[in-house]
């Protein structure tokens, strides 16, 4: 695979204060040419949340590299046999609000960067996580396959 250049990395800052009850409209920068790749990212998230591992498998490249919290899965088989199960379990009780999304597409590669708030509970108490996700996709025929995922999250600081 060709080396991935610096344009594939996002500088992301979250945590801006929003008044209580204010309606937040996501900032989305997705050109028409990138919509098919973004649709794959969305299908992947929906399938993982539903523990639909067959769909997850079809959307991931066999040699996908997934980086999260200092760990790595270096193939689709490794991810599906281990971490995907706990990711699906976590997402089952989680509501996600996309705050910002940006996508760039080339002839064979696309990247989609998403900043979200994940709302869940931990130990019976509400928890909001600020989440960032970068997915790199490669064109395979007419379809896009996810070849790299990087996830990062941290608890939102309360005022």
C-alpha positions, 0 to 999 in steps of 0.5 A: 500500500502506498504511504499515507501522507500527513493529509490523513491526520486530523488536528481535532479539538473538542470540548467547546461550551454549549449553553444548556438546551441549545440546538447544536448543528453538526459541522459537515464538510463532505463533498459529493464525491466522498458521500459513498465513502462516508456511507460506508463509515456510517454503515460500519458504525450501524452494523457494529452497534447492532452486533452485525458482524457479517456486515462489519466483515464485508466493510473491512479490508482483510488487512485493516489496521485498527488503532485504539487507546494504545492497542492495535488489531492488524487484520479484520480476522483479529478485530472480529475475533476479539475487540469487535465483540466488546466494541459492539457491547459498548455501543449497544447502550450508547447514543452518538451525536456527530458534532463535526465531520470532514471527508476527502476523497481521491481516486483510490483513497478517502478519509473521513474524520468524525468528532462525536459525543457518545452518551452512555452510562457507567456504574449507573451514572450518565457519562459523555465521551468526546470521541474522535474517529479517523477512517481511511478507505480504499476503493475496491472496484466500485466499493469502498473498504475500510483499511484503517481506523483510529479511535480516541475518546475521553470523558467530557469535563463537567462544568 
